[in-house]
Amino acid sequence: MAFGARQTGLKEGRFRALSAIPARLEAWLEAERTQLPLWLPVGLVAGVAAWFWLPGVRAWAGLLLSMAALALVGFAFGRGGRTGRAVAIFGLSVAAGCGLVWWKAERVGVTPLARAGVARLTATIERVEPLPARGAIRLTLLPRTLVTEGKGASANAPLPSRIRINVPIENAVAGLMPGAIVSIRARLVPPPSAAVPGAYDYSAVAWFGGIAATGKALDPVTLVRPAPPSRPSQWLADMRIALTAHILSKLPPGENGVAAALITGDMGAVTQDDNEAFRRSGLAHLLSVSGLHLTAAVGATMVLALRLLALWPRLALRAPLLLIAAGCGAVMGTGYTLLTGAEVPTVRSLIAALVVLAGVALGREAMTLRLVAAGALVCVLFWPEAVAGPSFQLSFAAILSIVALHELRWVRVTFEKREEAWPRRLLRELVALLLTGLVVEAALAPIAIFHFHRAGLYGAAANIVSIPLTTFVIMPAEALALLADIVGLGAPFWWMTGKALALLLWIAHSVGSLPGAVTFVPTMSRSAFALVATGGLWLALWRTRARLLGLLPIAIGMAMTLAAHPADIFITGDGRHLAVRGADGRIALLRQRTGDYMRDTLSELSGREGDEAVALDDLPGARCGPDSCAALIVRGDRVWRLLATRSAYRIDRAVMEPACAAADIVASDRRLPDWCRPRWIKADPTLLRRTGGLAIQLARPGVTSVAELQGAHPWAMLPPDHDPASPPRSDPSYTKRAWAARDPWRDDGPDDDGPADAGGLQRPLENAR
């Protein structure tokens, strides 16, 4: 049967449209050919991120094979064009990133401590970190001997490779320096996993840092052998500690902690209130020695070197002064990095600075996207695990957004320097600073939401004043004060530094305390974050109008985040802490004596301030006694029943068994007997040891566990053999009519303390009915 003219023409039109796609794609990539190399580090980052995201070995191997297949397809069918080569090289870079971080995880990780306990150990000090604001000193130790105490004590316990211990100031002794051998009695615990899904997971950081245990000293430290004669690395560590102590002695509390952080990177003396104010105001980056501080040090060195060298006319006429100044800046940057402890963020900033200096020495433009990409490439090759951390993401997102913005033609034309009156020039520069700050805040907001569940609103305005104040006033004044102290004339400069720091602290506290200074966002899924990151990179790295397509995944990712609902119940991995999200969004805590860290963590995951948390006793529908709490939680047209214990006292089986049977969820920090059988989840240590902390959704019944998010990564918990996320069983008891039936949970009369049970304990479940 022959096709009609209309049908044939339609099919031919579609065929022509489809056949034109490769040609259009080639034309687009030809126009973007200078931008294609920028996607090589992006592919490496994507591979590393995929390894952290995917659950286990099969998924990682599948990613490697699929990327290899994609590369083969690209090379086989893309001959003579850019599309095939670009796809193939990107696929290979993704595979290289995944393989690199997988290899490093298997190479550097150490087996964590088997169980918590008290031990006496002899160890060599590897690193010393004073924490004056906490009244402690943090020691990183290389154990030599370890003897456990208590039940199952052993003098031949497996020796952890590296331990981090906090020593209270009253238990410290003189001579705690790198290389010294000490004897310490401490309580040791394995590196903790995230308390609940979405919280900070230190176990991954400890794995790549080779830390097998953390702990706290219980008795005064004994110095077994002093540190040997100083080596260069130890000399720098000693100098850093001495310089920090000198700065702390020159300024009043509060200001001295910030001053020490700016010079030596030691944040141990920054108070909790000041630290929180810097975070809320969007100025926390000022306290971490990274790009801003390194740029100031390198830039000041280059300017000073150029001015001094130019004083010698013969040298100025014959020598490449810019190259010499760049070399001086590189030496200063390297020395400053070593002095501040060579932390990974500082080293990344140094690499970026060295790349820029190399570009200057070669006569290239000082800062381009290619130089940023080169810096990111080096960082990923040496520290692939840093990709998953907020420090790497925040630093490169900031510099990428700044450079991408100022490479736009209309931005160059609008804000380039020109001959004009100084008020107009000042206004132009202020507008440029504000625009840059807004773009940086927009770039950093998704990262802050994903990692910290919060985003600042006034950071751009605060940074307009605080960055110039820090760069051009505080740091030069502090450097002059330290230099003048050599001859005992530093007092005027310390006075100037103190006044400038007081102004900086006032800005941080004032902006951080403004209404709406911080917006809490309870949850951002990995999928939403990946979409936003992909859209942001697409928008920043391309130059044709096709870059605007990046707005689509950004919009989808942010819409997913705004539409997401936080969990209704959080149960920590040890079973001690439980939080219920009330109808108003505030959380109700099982234990009134919950510490600030856990209170803030649970509150932020629910999208609220930590000080807004209330006691579970005050939640409508909750009845609590000294040993347990029972709560009715209404979600939609369903009422859920929660039972939680909060003491170690025995509860009579005659009361406990029917209460368990009536409950949907039971949570406890002690093992519950087999006859305690709730309808859905029994979150006691038997389950929590396999799942870790739990986040429970009630509107759409489901559970997310820490073990599920960790997958089969080397630092992960043992995979659970029970799936707590299975939906509740369907039976008539889940209907509203069944919940309305009379049972021990209903609050249909006044409190009845009831008689004591045989053990002399009150019957809390009857009290809390």
Secondary structure as UniProt FT lines:
FT   HELIX           5..31
FT   HELIX           33..38
FT   HELIX           39..53
FT   HELIX           57..77
FT   TURN            79..80
FT   HELIX           82..108
FT   STRAND          117..131
FT   HELIX           132..134
FT   STRAND          136..148
FT   TURN            151..152
FT   TURN            155..156
FT   STRAND          163..168
FT   HELIX           169..171
FT   TURN            174..175
FT   TURN            178..179
FT   STRAND          181..189
FT   TURN            197..198
FT   HELIX           202..209
FT   STRAND          213..217
FT   STRAND          222..225
FT   HELIX           232..250
FT   TURN            253..254
FT   HELIX           255..264
FT   TURN            268..269
FT   HELIX           272..280
FT   TURN            281..282
FT   HELIX           284..287
FT   HELIX           291..310
FT   HELIX           313..318
FT   HELIX           321..339
FT   TURN            340..341
FT   HELIX           344..361
FT   TURN            362..363
FT   HELIX           369..382
FT   HELIX           384..388
FT   HELIX           390..406
FT   HELIX           409..415
FT   HELIX           422..452
FT   STRAND          454..456
FT   HELIX           459..469
FT   HELIX           470..474
FT   HELIX           475..484
FT   HELIX           485..487
FT   HELIX           491..512
FT   TURN            515..516
FT   STRAND          518..520
FT   HELIX           526..541
FT   HELIX           545..550
FT   HELIX           551..563
FT   STRAND          569..571
FT   TURN            573..574
FT   STRAND          578..581
FT   TURN            583..584
FT   STRAND          587..589
FT   TURN            592..593
FT   HELIX           596..605
FT   TURN            606..607
FT   HELIX           610..612
FT   STRAND          614..615
FT   HELIX           616..618
FT   TURN            620..621
FT   STRAND          622..624
FT   STRAND          628..635
FT   TURN            636..637
FT   STRAND          638..645
FT   HELIX           653..662
FT   STRAND          665..667
FT   TURN            674..675
FT   STRAND          681..683
FT   HELIX           685..691
FT   STRAND          694..697
FT   TURN            698..701
FT   STRAND          702..705
FT   HELIX           706..710
FT   TURN            711..712
FT   TURN            714..715
FT   TURN            724..725
FT   HELIX           732..734
FT   HELIX           736..740
FT   TURN            744..745
FT   TURN            758..759
FT   HELIX           764..767
//
